[in-house]
């Protein structure tokens, strides 16, 4: 299976924004101050994770498009794209209204927020952009399903860069104004959604659109409804708990190393993005050697290059955490960040290995397993996070996060090894 080309393109599309973020986060931290930077971390969290809160439709859409495309059925791929985009536009509008109403309550959970009214308004501005966040997620899934990795990354690179560059640019003009920064993030996603639409139109072309049974698309996303509803909560819960149990300023000490470590997920994500459409077509053919292979062979063949890709930079970051963060943050450096970063490196190692079974389950249409894993971890994680954060502050929250990554990875591997190669994808 040829993975080098798509993986390299994905690394560029994801890696350049990472490097830009590494350069700009120290300046953002200094100019905003710890408390406002903590609120910015919340906005980033909403931007990253509410885009996934789509009732499983974007993942089901990507899998359906990939399956149709692998068979050369372009009209059916167009049908999935049209149905999924319209459904996600409706979901985005609904989520926008909900977040507008929830904004005061969300900010009210935090302690020592310097300007609560501005923080609420910033969150509401971001809520207005939720439909565009969901639409870009849908278009990205279509491009991934059609293996249009060049077009995908040409668009993903500037969009990812704007996550950091937008707040920095607006900070230079309007100062530490969280509302202006929220407008930067929202406006950037609006432009991105329009450009994604053009790219998808060019890839799929104009022609016959085969009607797809929307009920089956909804059934495919049914199990992912649970996973998609729980996943953003689980992913963002730690920041809210740190803010509630410690302070908004402490969130900055947690968000800073987490942003560094989480950006390294681009390594397994780049490889998983290339694998998903190929694995989705395995019901029709075997991309390895045209002979049936067990699930163990598919996963284990991908495991070795994944480990070679991920473990060296993680090990370097963990061992040299103190000098690297001191050099990176300069005046904003705080020694308390170092142990948090080292603990999170361990957690990311578990998370990276979990990308393979997660991608396999999604590609094979086994969405039930993803829903079970996500929902079952929510309560234990919330309890562990609350206890460990209360006992050891930010470092305790990092340990809770690492334990969740380990449990998530172990359970996903168990599920994936039980899912046969010829499991039929949703049609």
C-alpha positions as CSV (number, residue, x, y, z in Angstrom):
1,X,0.0,0.0,0.0
2,X,1.5,3.3,-1.0
3,X,1.2,5.6,2.0
4,X,4.4,7.7,1.7
5,X,3.0,10.3,-0.7
6,X,-0.4,11.0,1.1
7,X,1.3,10.8,4.5
8,X,3.9,13.4,3.5
9,X,1.2,15.7,2.1
10,X,-0.7,15.4,5.4
11,X,2.4,16.1,7.4
12,X,3.0,19.3,5.5
13,X,-0.6,20.4,5.8
14,X,-0.7,19.7,9.6
15,X,3.0,20.4,10.4
16,X,3.4,23.9,9.1
17,X,0.6,25.2,11.4
18,X,2.2,23.4,14.3
19,X,5.5,25.2,13.7
20,X,3.7,28.5,13.4
21,X,1.9,27.7,16.7
22,X,5.1,26.9,18.4
23,X,6.5,30.3,17.3
24,X,3.4,32.4,18.3
25,X,2.1,30.8,21.5
26,X,4.8,32.4,23.7
27,X,4.0,35.8,22.4
28,X,0.3,35.2,22.8
29,X,0.9,34.0,26.4
30,X,2.9,37.1,27.2
31,X,0.7,39.7,25.6
32,X,-2.6,38.2,26.7
33,X,-1.5,37.2,30.2
34,X,-2.2,33.8,31.7
35,X,-5.9,34.3,32.5
36,X,-6.8,35.6,29.0
37,X,-4.6,33.0,27.4
38,X,-6.6,30.4,29.4
39,X,-9.8,31.8,27.9
40,X,-8.2,31.6,24.4
41,X,-7.5,28.0,25.2
42,X,-11.2,27.5,25.7
43,X,-11.9,29.2,22.4
44,X,-9.4,26.9,20.6
45,X,-11.1,24.0,22.4
46,X,-14.5,25.0,21.1
47,X,-13.1,25.5,17.6
48,X,-11.4,22.1,17.6
49,X,-13.9,20.0,19.3
50,X,-17.4,21.4,18.6
51,X,-16.6,20.8,14.9
52,X,-16.7,17.2,15.8
53,X,-20.0,17.5,17.7
54,X,-22.0,16.6,14.6
55,X,-23.9,13.5,15.6
56,X,-21.4,11.3,13.7
57,X,-22.5,12.5,10.3
58,X,-19.1,13.7,9.1
59,X,-17.4,10.4,9.9
60,X,-20.2,8.4,8.3
61,X,-20.0,10.7,5.3
62,X,-16.3,10.2,4.9
63,X,-16.7,6.4,5.2
64,X,-19.6,6.3,2.7
65,X,-17.8,8.5,0.2
66,X,-14.6,6.5,0.5
67,X,-16.5,3.2,-0.1
68,X,-18.3,4.5,-3.2
69,X,-15.1,6.2,-4.6
70,X,-13.1,3.0,-4.2
71,X,-15.6,1.3,-6.5
72,X,-15.5,4.1,-9.1
73,X,-19.1,5.0,-8.3
74,X,-18.8,8.8,-8.7
75,X,-22.6,9.5,-8.8
76,X,-23.0,7.7,-5.5
77,X,-20.1,9.6,-4.0
78,X,-21.8,12.8,-5.0
79,X,-25.0,11.6,-3.4
80,X,-23.3,11.0,-0.1
81,X,-21.6,14.4,-0.3
82,X,-24.8,16.3,-1.0
83,X,-26.8,14.5,1.7
84,X,-24.1,14.8,4.3
85,X,-23.4,18.5,3.7
86,X,-27.1,19.5,4.0
87,X,-27.6,17.5,7.1
88,X,-24.5,18.9,8.7
89,X,-25.5,22.5,7.8
90,X,-28.7,21.9,9.8
91,X,-26.9,20.4,12.7
92,X,-24.4,23.3,12.7
93,X,-27.3,25.8,13.0
94,X,-28.8,23.9,15.9
95,X,-25.4,23.7,17.7
96,X,-24.9,27.4,17.1
97,X,-28.1,28.3,18.9
98,X,-27.3,25.9,21.8
99,X,-23.8,27.4,22.4
100,X,-25.2,31.0,22.2
101,X,-27.5,30.1,25.1
102,X,-24.9,28.1,27.0
103,X,-22.1,30.7,26.8
104,X,-22.8,32.5,30.2
105,X,-23.0,29.2,32.0
106,X,-19.8,27.9,30.5
107,X,-17.8,30.9,31.4
108,X,-19.5,31.1,34.8
109,X,-17.9,27.7,35.7
110,X,-14.4,29.3,35.7
111,X,-12.7,31.1,38.5
112,X,-10.8,34.4,38.3
113,X,-11.8,35.2,34.7
114,X,-10.4,38.8,34.2
115,X,-13.3,40.0,32.0
116,X,-16.3,37.6,32.2
117,X,-18.5,39.7,29.9
118,X,-15.8,39.8,27.1
119,X,-15.3,36.0,27.5
120,X,-19.0,35.4,27.1
121,X,-19.2,37.6,24.1
122,X,-16.2,35.9,22.5
123,X,-17.7,32.5,23.0
124,X,-21.0,33.7,21.4
125,X,-19.1,35.0,18.4
126,X,-17.5,31.6,18.0
127,X,-20.9,30.1,18.3
128,X,-22.0,32.0,15.2
129,X,-19.3,30.2,13.2
130,X,-20.2,26.7,14.3
131,X,-22.1,25.9,11.0
132,X,-18.9,26.8,9.1
133,X,-16.8,24.6,11.4
134,X,-19.1,21.6,10.7
135,X,-19.2,22.3,6.9
136,X,-15.4,22.4,6.7
137,X,-15.4,19.1,8.6
138,X,-17.8,17.6,6.1
139,X,-15.9,18.9,3.0
140,X,-12.6,17.6,4.5
141,X,-14.2,14.2,4.9
142,X,-15.2,14.2,1.2
143,X,-11.8,15.1,0.0
144,X,-10.2,12.5,2.3
145,X,-12.7,9.9,1.0
146,X,-11.8,10.6,-2.6
147,X,-8.1,10.5,-1.7
148,X,-7.7,14.1,-2.9
149,X,-4.8,14.7,-0.4
150,X,-3.2,17.5,-2.4
151,X,-6.3,19.7,-2.5
152,X,-7.1,18.8,1.1
153,X,-3.7,20.0,2.4
154,X,-3.5,23.0,0.2
155,X,-6.6,24.2,2.1
156,X,-5.8,22.7,5.5
157,X,-2.4,24.4,5.8
158,X,-3.6,28.1,5.8
159,X,-6.7,27.2,7.8
160,X,-4.6,25.6,10.5
161,X,-2.1,28.4,10.4
162,X,-4.9,31.0,10.9
163,X,-5.8,29.3,14.3
164,X,-2.6,30.9,15.6
165,X,-1.9,33.7,13.1
166,X,-5.4,35.1,13.3
167,X,-5.4,35.8,17.1
168,X,-1.8,37.2,16.8
169,X,-2.7,39.6,14.0
170,X,-5.8,40.8,15.7
171,X,-3.9,41.2,18.9
172,X,-1.5,43.6,17.2
173,X,-4.3,45.8,16.0
174,X,-6.9,45.6,18.8
175,X,-4.8,44.5,21.8
176,X,-5.9,41.8,24.2
177,X,-9.5,41.8,23.0
178,X,-11.0,38.3,23.2
179,X,-14.0,39.3,21.1
180,X,-11.8,40.4,18.3
181,X,-9.8,37.2,18.5
182,X,-13.1,35.2,18.3
183,X,-14.0,37.1,15.2
184,X,-10.7,36.2,13.7
185,X,-11.3,32.5,14.3
186,X,-14.9,32.6,13.0
187,X,-14.1,34.7,9.9
188,X,-11.2,32.4,9.0
189,X,-13.5,29.3,9.1
190,X,-16.1,31.1,7.0
191,X,-13.5,31.7,4.2
192,X,-12.2,28.1,4.6
193,X,-15.7,26.6,4.1
194,X,-16.2,28.5,0.9
195,X,-12.8,27.4,-0.5
196,X,-13.5,23.8,0.6
197,X,-16.8,23.9,-1.3
198,X,-15.0,24.9,-4.5
199,X,-12.4,22.1,-4.1
200,X,-15.1,19.4,-3.5
201,X,-17.0,20.7,-6.6
202,X,-13.9,20.3,-8.7
203,X,-13.1,16.8,-7.4
204,X,-16.6,15.4,-7.8
205,X,-17.5,17.4,-10.8
206,X,-21.0,18.2,-12.1
207,X,-23.2,15.4,-13.3
208,X,-25.6,12.7,-12.1
209,X,-26.2,12.4,-8.4
210,X,-27.3,9.0,-7.3
211,X,-29.9,9.1,-4.6
212,X,-28.6,7.6,-1.4
213,X,-30.8,6.3,1.3
214,X,-30.5,9.0,4.0
215,X,-31.9,6.7,6.5
216,X,-29.0,4.3,6.1
217,X,-26.6,7.3,6.4
218,X,-28.3,8.2,9.7
219,X,-28.2,4.6,10.9
220,X,-24.5,4.5,10.1
221,X,-24.0,7.7,12.2
222,X,-26.4,6.4,14.9
223,X,-23.7,4.8,17.0
224,X,-21.3,7.7,16.3
225,X,-24.0,10.0,17.7
226,X,-22.9,8.8,21.1
227,X,-19.2,9.0,20.3
228,X,-19.5,12.4,18.7
229,X,-21.5,13.8,21.6
230,X,-19.2,12.4,24.2
231,X,-15.9,13.0,22.4
232,X,-15.8,16.8,22.6
233,X,-16.9,16.7,26.2
234,X,-14.2,14.3,27.1
235,X,-11.6,16.2,25.1
236,X,-12.4,19.6,26.6
237,X,-13.3,18.5,30.1
238,X,-9.8,18.7,31.5
239,X,-9.5,22.4,30.8
240,X,-12.9,23.2,32.4
241,X,-12.0,21.2,35.5
242,X,-8.6,22.9,35.9
243,X,-10.4,26.2,35.6
244,X,-13.0,25.3,38.1
245,X,-10.7,23.5,40.6
246,X,-7.7,25.8,40.4
247,X,-8.1,29.0,38.4
248,X,-8.2,30.5,34.9
249,X,-4.5,31.3,35.1
250,X,-3.7,27.6,35.9
251,X,-5.4,26.7,32.6
252,X,-2.6,28.5,30.8
253,X,0.0,26.2,32.5
254,X,-2.1,23.2,31.4
255,X,-3.0,24.4,27.9
256,X,0.5,25.4,26.9
257,X,2.1,22.0,27.2
258,X,-1.1,20.3,25.9
259,X,-1.0,22.5,22.8
260,X,2.5,21.4,22.1
261,X,1.9,17.7,22.7
262,X,-1.5,17.6,21.0
263,X,0.0,19.1,17.9
264,X,2.3,16.1,17.6
265,X,-0.9,14.0,16.9
266,X,-0.4,15.3,13.3
267,X,2.1,12.4,12.9
268,X,-0.4,9.5,13.5
269,X,-3.2,11.6,12.0
270,X,-1.3,12.1,8.7
271,X,-0.9,8.3,8.4
272,X,-4.4,7.5,9.5
273,X,-5.9,9.9,7.0
274,X,-4.1,8.1,4.2
275,X,-5.1,4.6,5.5
276,X,-8.8,5.3,6.0
277,X,-10.0,5.4,2.3
278,X,-7.8,2.4,1.5
279,X,-9.1,0.3,4.3
280,X,-12.7,1.3,3.5
281,X,-12.4,-0.4,0.1
282,X,-11.1,-3.7,1.5
283,X,-14.5,-5.4,1.1
284,X,-14.0,-5.2,-2.7
285,X,-10.2,-5.8,-2.9
286,X,-7.1,-6.2,-0.8
287,X,-4.6,-3.3,-1.4
288,X,-1.7,-5.3,0.1
289,X,-1.3,-8.4,-2.1
290,X,-4.8,-9.1,-3.6
291,X,-5.4,-11.9,-1.1
292,X,-7.5,-11.9,2.0
293,X,-5.5,-10.8,5.1
294,X,-6.6,-10.9,8.7
295,X,-7.1,-7.7,10.7
296,X,-4.0,-8.4,12.6
297,X,-1.9,-8.2,9.5
298,X,-3.4,-4.9,8.4
299,X,-2.9,-3.3,11.7
300,X,0.5,-4.7,12.5
301,X,1.9,-3.8,9.1
302,X,0.9,-0.2,9.8
303,X,2.1,-0.2,13.5
304,X,5.8,-0.3,12.8
305,X,6.0,2.8,10.6
306,X,3.7,4.6,13.0
307,X,6.0,3.9,16.0
308,X,9.0,5.0,14.0
309,X,7.2,8.2,13.1
310,X,6.0,9.0,16.6
311,X,8.2,7.7,19.3
312,X,11.6,9.5,18.5
313,X,10.1,13.1,18.6
314,X,8.1,12.2,21.7
315,X,11.2,10.7,23.5
316,X,13.2,13.8,22.6
317,X,10.5,16.2,23.9
318,X,10.2,14.3,27.2
319,X,13.9,14.0,27.9
320,X,14.7,17.6,26.9
321,X,11.4,19.2,28.2
322,X,13.0,21.7,30.5
323,X,15.6,23.3,28.1
324,X,13.2,23.2,25.1
325,X,10.3,24.8,26.9
326,X,12.7,27.4,28.5
327,X,14.0,28.3,25.0
328,X,10.5,28.3,23.5
329,X,8.6,30.3,26.1
330,X,11.5,32.6,27.2
331,X,10.0,35.2,29.6
332,X,6.8,33.3,29.9
333,X,8.5,30.1,31.1
334,X,7.3,28.5,34.3
335,X,9.0,25.4,35.8
336,X,5.6,23.9,36.6
337,X,5.0,23.3,32.9
338,X,7.9,20.8,32.6
339,X,6.4,17.8,34.5
340,X,3.0,18.4,32.9
341,X,4.6,18.2,29.5
342,X,6.5,15.0,30.3
343,X,3.4,13.3,31.6
344,X,1.5,14.3,28.5
345,X,4.2,12.8,26.2
346,X,3.5,9.4,27.7
347,X,-0.2,10.0,27.2
348,X,0.3,11.0,23.5
349,X,2.3,7.8,22.9
350,X,-0.8,5.8,23.9
351,X,-3.0,8.0,21.9
352,X,-0.9,7.7,18.7
353,X,-1.1,3.9,18.9
354,X,-4.8,4.1,19.2
355,X,-5.1,5.9,15.9
356,X,-4.7,2.6,14.0
357,X,-7.6,0.7,15.5
358,X,-9.8,3.8,15.5
359,X,-9.2,4.3,11.8
360,X,-9.8,0.6,11.1
361,X,-13.1,0.6,12.9
362,X,-14.3,3.8,11.1
363,X,-13.2,2.5,7.7
364,X,-15.0,-0.9,8.2
365,X,-18.2,0.8,9.4
366,X,-17.9,-0.6,12.9
367,X,-19.1,2.6,14.6
368,X,-20.7,0.9,17.5
369,X,-17.3,0.1,19.0
370,X,-16.2,3.8,18.9
371,X,-19.5,4.8,20.7
372,X,-19.1,2.2,23.4
373,X,-15.4,3.2,24.1
374,X,-16.1,6.9,24.3
375,X,-19.2,6.7,26.4
376,X,-17.8,4.1,28.8
377,X,-14.8,6.3,29.6
378,X,-16.6,9.5,30.3
379,X,-17.7,8.9,33.9
380,X,-14.4,7.3,35.1
381,X,-12.4,10.0,33.4
382,X,-14.4,12.8,35.0
383,X,-14.0,11.2,38.4
384,X,-10.3,10.7,38.0
385,X,-9.8,14.2,36.7
386,X,-11.7,15.7,39.6
387,X,-9.8,13.7,42.2
388,X,-6.3,14.1,40.7
389,X,-6.7,17.7,39.9
390,X,-7.9,18.5,43.4
391,X,-5.0,16.6,44.9
392,X,-2.1,17.6,42.6
393,X,-3.5,20.5,40.5
394,X,-2.4,20.8,36.9
395,X,0.0,17.9,37.1
396,X,-2.8,15.7,38.4
397,X,-5.0,16.7,35.5
398,X,-2.2,15.6,33.1
399,X,-2.0,12.2,34.8
400,X,-5.8,11.8,34.4
401,X,-5.5,12.7,30.7
402,X,-2.7,10.1,30.3
403,X,-4.7,7.4,32.0
404,X,-7.6,8.1,29.7
405,X,-5.4,7.8,26.6
406,X,-4.1,4.5,27.8
407,X,-7.6,3.1,28.5
408,X,-8.9,4.4,25.2
409,X,-6.1,2.8,23.2
410,X,-6.3,-0.6,24.9
411,X,-10.0,-0.9,24.4
412,X,-9.9,0.2,20.8
413,X,-7.3,-2.4,20.0
414,X,-9.4,-5.1,21.6
415,X,-12.5,-4.1,19.5
416,X,-10.5,-3.8,16.2
417,X,-9.0,-7.2,16.5
418,X,-12.5,-8.6,16.7
419,X,-13.6,-6.9,13.5
420,X,-13.1,-9.0,10.4
421,X,-11.7,-7.7,7.1
422,X,-14.8,-8.3,5.1
423,X,-17.2,-6.4,7.4
424,X,-19.4,-4.6,5.0
425,X,-19.2,-0.9,4.9
426,X,-22.4,1.1,5.0
427,X,-23.9,1.5,1.5
